[in-house]
Amino acid sequence: MQKQPSLIQKFFQHEAASGFILVFAAVIAMIMANSPLHSFYNGLLEVPVSIRFGAFEIAKPLILWVNDGLMAVFFFLVGLEIKREILVGNLSSPSQITLPAVAAIAGIVFPALIYVWFNANDPVAIRGWAIPSATDIAFAVGVFTIFGKYLPLSLKLFLLSVAIFDDIGAIVIIALFYSQDLSATSLVVAISGLVVLFALNRFKVRTQAAYVLVGVVVWAAVLKSGVHATLAGFALAWFIPMTVKNEDGHPMLEHMEHKLHHWVGFFVLPIFAFANAGVSFFGASLEHIFNPITLGIAAGLFIGKQVGIFGICWLTVKSGLAKLPEHATWAQLYGVTLLCGIGFTMSLFIGSLAFEDQPLAYQVSVKVGVLLGSLLSAFIGAFILAKVGNQKPE
């Protein structure tokens, strides 16, 4: 008789489990940051950690190892998923990508414009224009899984596709606007590493460890180059073979994606949320918290995302350039566009880059704005999806 999975196993197998753990990690961070444990919490994030090989040294506080190191693993997984989807998945034909592609573009532009409207006269605050442009795929899919279980599968694929294009946009934005003080030597080392990976791919090298070892060298070089290190993870993914089987006989890209999925969902993203979501309200006033940065982010996520995505989808479908997702209604699509306003992980990450050299008050504003906009989008999106779940298209 086959052994039945335990309740814990069932939980971790549930599609929304990673979203629950993400929220739990953020709540714990908030509690610690606003309790007698706040000194321990802040001290933990500032613990110095260093790695040294001869004259080469990487020395950073723990929070930057999370943001530069663990998040590179997340972007590596994102790169693997995007490559697979483009080659053989939901983004492999023009008819499949038109609607989510234009939706993602509008979902980046409209929130950014709203943020700029709030902060146009502040040369420092304006650096955060990209913060509300991101969508947290784990959180959004988690809410969809719970409240949209009666919705057509096409809407879930639409949400995933929009989030994938959104991630591509975020990566381009980080590369173009949040990289600084470039080191030519480090960039040469990084590019040389990518050339080696290209050769491994072309010669169909099956040893997975070879790709990983060269990848670590590329990551370290990018970290030292001034380009944000997470971009190394995304770039590495494109050199992982799609069809070449590793030494264990599994297609390498699919095998890596499968193995990393749970690590990223249940470890990397929760650790990131724990390290970045701890907003301390000690001594903070309403004027201090609800400033143009906070309002621009919250409005961008909650208003900009839904207006931009739903509006462009309506125009695209009505003009005949694309079709409404199969078996879906406009009300159901609207509920999904609200979920795209859950920016959480990616928005916090871009916020940490935008104001990394500014006083702590800027990060407090970012975190409050991201939490407010994401929670509004999640709660109202969930409510609408629950209401329209059984609708049939006319």
N, C-alpha and C positions, 0 to 999 in steps of 0.2 A: 504493500500500500504506500502510495506517495505521501510524504510528509507535508502537511498543510503549513503554509507560511505563517509566522507569528504576527501579532499585531504590529510590532516594530518593523518587521520586514514589509508588511503591507503598506505601512505609512511611507517608508522610504521608496517604495515602488510607485506610489501615487504621484501623478503628474504635477500636482500642486504642492508637494512636500517641500521642494526647495524654496518656494515662495513663502511658506509658513516659517521656515527656519530663517530666511532672510529678515522677515519682519521681527521674529523673536530676537535675533541678534541686535537689531536696531533698537528695540525696546529696552533690552538689557543695557545697551550703551547709554541711552537717555536716562535710565534710572541711576546708573553709576555716576554720570556726569552731574546729576542734581541731588546727590546724597552725600553723606560723609565719606563715601568711597571716591569722591571726585579727584582727590590728590593721588590716590593709587591708580585710578584710570589714566589720568594725564601723565603720571610718571611712567606707567607701563608703555605708553605710546612713544615716549621720548627716550627709552632705553637705547643706548648706542650699540650698534652691531656692525662689526667690520670683518671683511675678508681680505687677505693679502697674499699675493704671490710675488715675491721679490719686491721690485719697485712699484708693481701694480697693486693698488688698494681701492676697495670700495668701502667707505665708512659712512653710514647713515643711521638716523634714529629708526626705531622699529616701524613707525607709521610709514616712512618712505620705502622701506623694504616691502611693506604690504602694497603700497600704491605703485611702486616701480617694478616690483618683482612678481608678486602673486597676480597682479592685474595683467602682467604680460602673458601669464598662462591663460587667463580668461580671453584675452585678445587672440591668442593662438587658437583656442577652441572656436572662437567666432570666425577666424579665418578658414579653419577646416570646414565648418558648416557652410560658409558662403561658397567656398570652392566646390563642394559637393552639390549644393543646390543649383549653382550655375551650370555645372557640367551635366548632371543627370537628374536634378530634382525639380522643384516647383518654379525655378527661375531659368529653366533651360530653353524656353521658347518665348518669342516676343508677345504672343497672346497672353501668356501667363504673368508677364512682368509689367505690362503697361500700367494697370490700375495701381498696384502697390508702389511702383516706382514714382509715379507722379504724386501719389499720396504722401510718400516719405519726403519728397522734396518740399511739398507744401507744409508738411509737419515739421520741417526744419526752418523754413523761411518765416512763416507766420509767428511762431513763438519768439523768434529772434527780433522781428519787427516790434512786437509788443514790448519786449524787454528794452529795446532801444528807445521807444517812446517814453518809457519811465525814466531812463537814465542818460538821455542824449547829451545833457549839459555837464556830466561828470566824467572827466577823462580817465579816471581810475575805474569807476563802476562799469563803464562801457565795455571793459575787457571781459565782462561776464555774459556778453550777448549770446553765446552759444549754449549756456547752461540749460535753458528750458527746451532746447531742441532735441534732447535725447529721450529715448524710450527704454525702460527697463524690461527686457524680454522675459526674464524669469518671473518677475512680479506680475506683469500683465497677463502672461499665459496662465499663471496660477489663479488669478481672479476669473479669467475666462473659463478655466476648467471647472471651477466650483459653481459659478452662476450661469455659465453658458452651455451646460451639458446637453440641453435640448436644441441648441443651435446647429445649423448645417456645418459640416466639416469645412466647407469652402471659406467660411468666415475665420476659422482658426488659421487656415493656410494664408488668408489675407493678412491677418494680424502678424503672423510669423514673418511673412515676406516684407511687410512694412518695417518691422523691427530690424530685419537684416539690412535693408537699404539704409535705414536710420543709422545702424552701426557703421556702415561704409562711410556715410556722411560725417559721422563723429570722428572717424579715423583720419579722414582728409582734413577736417577742421583742426584737429590736434597737430597734424604734421605741418600745416600751413601757418597757424596762428599761435600755437603754444610751444614752439621749439625756439631755442635761443642760444647765443654764444657757441656757434658750431665749431667743432674741432675737426680740421681736415684729416689729421692722422687717424683719429678714431673712425671717421666715416670711411676712409680707405680700408681699414681693417674689417669694418662691418660689410662693405660691398664685396671684399675679397671672400668673406665667409659665405655670402649669398652665392657667389660664383662657384664655390666648392659644393654648396648644396645643389646647385643647378647640375653640376657634373655628376654628383651622386644619383640624382634623379634620372639623367639621361643615360647613364650606364646601368640603370636598374639595380642599384645596390640594395640588397635586402636587409642589411644589418640596421635595425632601427636605432641602436645606440649611436651609430655614426652620425645620423641626422641630429640626434639630441645633443651630442657633444659639440658639434659645430654650431648648433643653435645657441648653446650657452655662451660660446665665444662671441657670436653676433650680438646677443643681448647685452653682454658686458661692454662691447665696443659702442653700441648705440647709446647705452647709459652714459658713457663718457663723452659722447659726441655732441650733446646738446639737443639732439632730437629725442623726444620722449621715448623711454625704453619700452613702453607698451607696444609701440609701433613695430618693434622687432618681432614680437610674438605674432602679429598679423602677417608680416612679410614672410616669416618662416613657414607659415602654414601653406603658402602657395608653392613651396618646393617639396612638399610631402607627396610622394607618388599616389595616384588615385587607384591604379590597378595592380601595381607591383605588390607581390605578397612578401610579408616579412619572414623572418627565419622560422616563425611558428606556422606559416602557411595562411595567414590572414591578410586580406587587402590592407595595406599599411595605413592609409588615410582613415578608412572606416574604423579600423582597430583602435587607432589613437583617439579618434573622436569618441568612440564608445567608452574607452577607459577613462578619458578625462571628464566626461559629462558629469558623473556623480561627484568627482573631486571638486570640480568648479562649482556645481550647484550646492553641495553640502559642506564645503570647506572654504574655497577661495572667496566666493561672494559674501557669505556670512561673516568671515573674518574682516573683509573690506567694510561691510556695513557696521560691524562693531567698532572698527577703528575710526570711522568717519562720521557716524550718525550721532555721536554724543554731543548734544547741544547743551551747554550750561546756561541756565537762566539766572544764576546768582547775580544780583545787582543790576539786572537788565530791566529797562523800562519798555513800555509799549512803543514809544517813539524810537527807542534804540533798535527794537526788533523789526517793527513794521515800517521799514524805510523803503525807498525806491528800488533797491536791489531785491529785497524780499518780495515786494509786490510785483515787480517785473518778472521774477522767476515764477511765482505762483500763478499769476495771470497768464503768462506764456504757456505754462504746462496745461492749465485747466481750460483756458479760453482759446489760446492760439492753436493748440493741437487739434481740438475738435472742429473749430471753425475752418482751419486750413485744410485738414484732411477730408472732412465731410464735404466741404464746399467744392474742392477740386474733384472729388469723386463724382459728385452730382453733375458738374460741368462735363467731365470726361465721358460719363455714361450717356448723358443726354445728347452729347455731340456725336455719339456713335463710335468713338475711338476705343471704347472698352465696354465690357458688360458687367452688370452687377454680379457679385459672387453668386454662384449657382444655388438656387433654392432659398436665397436670402431676401429679406425685406429691407426697405430703407431704414426703418426703425431699428432693426437688428444691427445694421451697418453703423448707425449712429452710436449705438451702445459700444461697439468695438472701437470706434474712433475716440471715445472718451477714455478707454483703457490705454490708448497710445499716449495719454497725458501722464502716465505713471513714469516719471523720469528717474526716480530714486538712484540706483547705483551709478549709472552713466552720468547723470546730472551732478551728483556729488563729486564724481571723479573730475569732470571738466571744471567744476567750481574750485577744486583744490589746485588745479593748474592755473586758472585765471587769476587767482588772488594769493598765490603761494608766497609772494614777497610783501604782502600787505598785513596790517594788524589783524589780530584774532577776530575782531568785530566783523570783518568782512566774511569770514568763514561761518560765523554765527548766522549772519543774514542769509548766506547761501543755504545752509542746512534748514533753517526755518522755512524759507521759500520753497525748497524742494519737497520737504515733508508736507507742507500745506497744500501745494499744488498736486502732489502725487496722491495724497489721501482723498482730496476732493474728487479727483478723477476716478480713483478706485471705488469709492463708496457710491457715487452717483452712477458710474458706469455699471457697477454690479447691480444696482437697483433697477436700472433700465433693462439690462439683459435678463434679469429674473422676470420682469413684467412682459417682455416681448418674446420670450423663449419659444413659445408654442405658436407664434404667428406663422401663417402660410403666405407665400408670395401670391399676388393677384394674377 
